[in-house]
C-alpha cells in the first residue's frame, strides 16, 4: 500500500488560541470529542515557548510592529503526519526522527523566531505533529497569504515537503495534488461523528417489540454523547459544506427512523428536542 508524507495548514484569525493550546498540550483530563486519545501515552515537544500560546503570538506581532486587521490570520496550525502504514514497526526513536526532520523543514521556511510550539502526539492511532507558527514575513508583515499562498503555492509546499522527506525515507510517495483531484480533506473528528450517527441509526434499525425499551435507552445514551461533540465542531463544519449536507442527510434519516421505531414517543424526550434544535442551527 502507498505511503505518503502528509502536510496540512489551518489558519486562525483573531480568536484566542486557548482551545487549540489545551488540545495540543493535552491540558484536559478527558477528550469526549476524540475517545482515541489516551493522555497517559507518549507525547513530547520538538519546540516550545514559556507561557501561553496567545501571549507569545501577541508579543511576536507587537515586536514586529506590523499592522493587523480583525480578519488577519494571527497564527497557523500545521499538521504533519504520514500514512498509518509508514509508522508500523518503527520505534519511538525512529518516529521522533521523522517528525524532527519534518519540523526542521517548516522551521527553516517560516523562521524559528515565529514558532509558537511543535508538539508530537503519539497517543492516538496515527502519530502526528502539531506545529503552530505566527505568519510573519521577513520584512515583518503579518501575511499568511504570502507565506502559505494560493492553491498553486500549496502544491509547491507539498512538492518541496515530499522532496525533503523522501531523501531520508525513499518509500514515501507523492500523493495526487488536490488541484488535480478536486478532493477536499475531511477532518478526522467529522468522520468519527458521521460514524457515530450511523451507529445510532443501526441501533434504531434493530428495534422490535421485544427489545424496544433496551434499544431506546441505548440510542438515547449515544445521542447524549453525540450532541456535545457536534456543538464543539460546529464552527469547523462551516468549512466543509458538502460534508455538512451529507451529515444532515444522515440526521434526517435518523429522525425518520426514530419516528417509525418509537411511533412518536421520541417526540416527548429532551433528546429529540435537542436534535431538532441542532439541525435548525446547522441549517
Secondary structure, DSSP 8 states (H G I E B T S, - for coil): --EEEEEEEEEE-SS-SHHHHHHHTT--S--TT-TT--TTS-EEEEE--SS-HHHHHHHHHHHHT----TT---EEEEEEEE-HHHHTT--HHHHHHHHHHHHHHHHHHH-GGGEEEEEEE-SSSS-EEEEEE--B-TTS-B-HHHHH-SHHHHHHHHHHHHHHHHHH-TTEE----HHHH------HHHHHHHHHHHHHHHHHHT--TTTHHHHHHHHHHHHHHHHHHHHHHHHHHTT-HHHHHHHHHHHHHHHHHHHHHHTTGGGGSHHHHHHHHHHHHH-
